[in-house]
Amino acid sequence: MRTSYSRRSFLKQSSAALAAAGTATGAARTLYAQAAGSANTLALLGGTPVRTKGFSKVWPIFDQNEEQALVQALRSRNWCCLRGNVVYDFEKNFARDMGASQCVLSNGGTTALGASLQCLGVGAGDEVITSPHTFIATINVMTNLHALPVFVDIDPDTGSIDADRIEAAITENTRAIVPVHLSGFPADIRKIMTIADKYKIPVVEDACQSVYAEVDGQKVGTFGATGCISFQEWKSLVSGEGGAILGSDKELMRRCAAFVNNGRDPDKEKSGYPFPGSNHRMTEFQAAVLTEQYKRFKEQDRIRQQNGRYVEGELAKIPGLKPRKRYSPNTRITYFYFEMDYDRNRFKGVSASDFAKAVRAEGIPISGGPRQYGGGCHREGMLEEHLRSRGFERAFSRARLDQYRASLRLPVMDGLTENKRERLSAETKIVFLGTKQDMDEIIEAFHKVARNIDTLARV
């Protein structure tokens, strides 16, 4: 399967005896070791599924609160934030909750990233270090500035940028580093910041998919010079379209606020257009929905944390399943997306793909397969289109562009390295909003397949 992920497609993809090695121990007396007889026959082989009711697919979730907020914004006739207060009120509240000094709202996560790079002075002839494993928007904002995205290969255990390879990619032209916190899983941000501080290179965190993820008690998006969040409708905090820039450098955030507002100085005592800018303002309508969604999100996040930790902890009791690697032991993932590492040697040689097929037959949406990636933004046609453009040919020598093309060989991302790692994964943004019974059925489905692994291995 091609995995040059877009934020949307990526996120829409797949949302007791234990195994034989554990059945002789006290673990066999768990809740999940009690099924027997016909109820223990795999649904894949004609047995009764653990779950017969589908999981909700309704998203976004809203009610009269969002409707009333929209009507109120409509009737106010202050549809633009320049005359309203909903955008600016949300900026203050969100900055406080995220642990940043300031927040600037924009009309998208993409424009938040673009404004950040622009205000850091990234331009023609510069280089920006980033990951190939992201949505194309991360790259568009660089190439649109006639800067080269310098791709660093990924960590095969996570798909995040391999921080140990970043230092070797730094040149005299490196103007910024853009790590991506993908699907609620923080990148190795501590190590990235150490390298960035050593070379005095600003970091722009692409935290578009990872609002409320944390490392050592600090929210991602607040480590770098700026951090960018997306509120596009398939994220966990939504307003249809929308974005936020987080930061604590007063002058940089002043420029970001100006940039999204045609270069106007946010200091209302001053007039004119002293800074470069564009129009990336969020409307009062978007902010009205976002304000109500944020109230809803906080409770949803609490439920996802409770359910996600419970499911992850119970599945980790099955020999051969373990939680995906975290770069810090004190990492808070968002359970927006769920992954478990899978060791087929503990499952009689049954592949993750076949294990997942059996779990799906039990009524649980899960996918499985090798932890291979393939594709990647460095393989997209838009990149070569830029490299052949007049702007790039003026900004970079032919030799530099040829050298750059030769560098677009990333063994891990391209799937060229030997990789026996496998995983089970699912998009769980909605699933993990379910009840305790829903979570128990997810857990029982996994345990049921593990109990019957000998049978599955013979199929």
Secondary structure, DSSP 8 states (H G I E B T S, - for coil): ------HHHHHHTT----SGGGTTSGGGGSGGG---GGGGS-GGGT---S--S------S---HHHHHHHHHHHHH---STTT-SHHHHHHHHHHHHHT-SEEEEES-HHHHHHHHHHHTT--TT-EEEE-SSS-THHHHHHHTTT-EEEE--B-TTTSSB-GGGHHHH--TTEEEEE-B-GGG---SHHHHHHHHHHHT--BEEE-TT-TT-EETTEETTSSSSEEEEE-BTTSSS-SBS-EEEEE--HHHHHHHHHHTBTT--S-TT--S--S---B----HHHHHHHHHHHHHHHHHHHHHHHHHHHHHHHHTTSTTEEE---SSSSEE--SSEEEEEE-GGGGTT--HHHHHHHHHHTT---EEEES-----GGG-HHHHHHHTSHHHHHHS-HHHHHHHHHT---TTTTT-S----EEEEEE-TTGGGS-HHHHHHHHHHHHHHHHTHHHHHH-
